[in-house]
Amino acid sequence: MKTNIKKALKLLTLLISSLLITTVSASVYYSLTMYSTVSVATTDVYFVLGADNATAGVTLNSDNTTATLTALKAYPNATTTYGDPLRVRNNATSGTTNIRLRPVSLSGSATNFIFINFTLTDGTTNYASLNYTSDGSAWTTPSTTSWVPIPASTEWYVTIETKAKEGATSDSVSIVIAVDVE
């Protein structure tokens, strides 16, 4: 009888092991398939040249989604305002589109600057602003602005103000900002 109990225990162990293996291997893994078609489209929100574009040295890429400003100046102890170097246009035909200003990168000396401020405005109301300030040794980078709705068929100005500290004669800084579109 001892042999039968041993055989029965071995058989029971084998049966439990088989059951566990069957349960684990019975887990079903499957995948869902998604087919996508992606087409190239034009953007509803893009940059356009403002009235002061030549003064600020503005150039746009071919699809108006990248702007480069190469002639901005900061004068010692004087605020310089570029009132309309660049505009953001919502070319949608109806509704509003949310946009915001977001700092991307800043490189260069803080020694001779006081501030560089980028403001999104319709000429009357300031909707968003990125104000980079310097304490003479380091830059303070602003936070991303809140989303603001720009109405369809509307152009808003990107106004830029700069100021260098008294006695400044040289230095430069490169700032990259993004206009996010939601």
C-alpha angles and dihedrals in degrees: 000000000000089000091053092051091049090048091046092050091048090048091048091049090049091047093050091047091050091048091052092047091048091049093049094045090044090066104114120224117191138162135220119228123219124189117202136187116200121191130185114250136178120252122250092209118054144138125274129184116266127215092265095048096117092051091052094042095239121183125175129205118242096272095040094239096115126051126189121197111194106165104056113136134195113204125205114269093346131100111231116201125200099194102185114007096132138012136203112221127199102203095180113126097227144013127016135289123212118235135172140181117245128185111233107173144340126195130171143060124319093192100101103026132092101182147336114200129190115194129185108214141158089217093267107043126041108221103177137003138190109197114187110196132189129207090196095266107045140019124241108217115210124231124255110276125241120266114271126192114238111198121236117271091021134130121202125192126240101216117196126200124186136182133180124200122262113282095018113150104166146007134108138208133196117216126185118193130175130218102213117206122205 
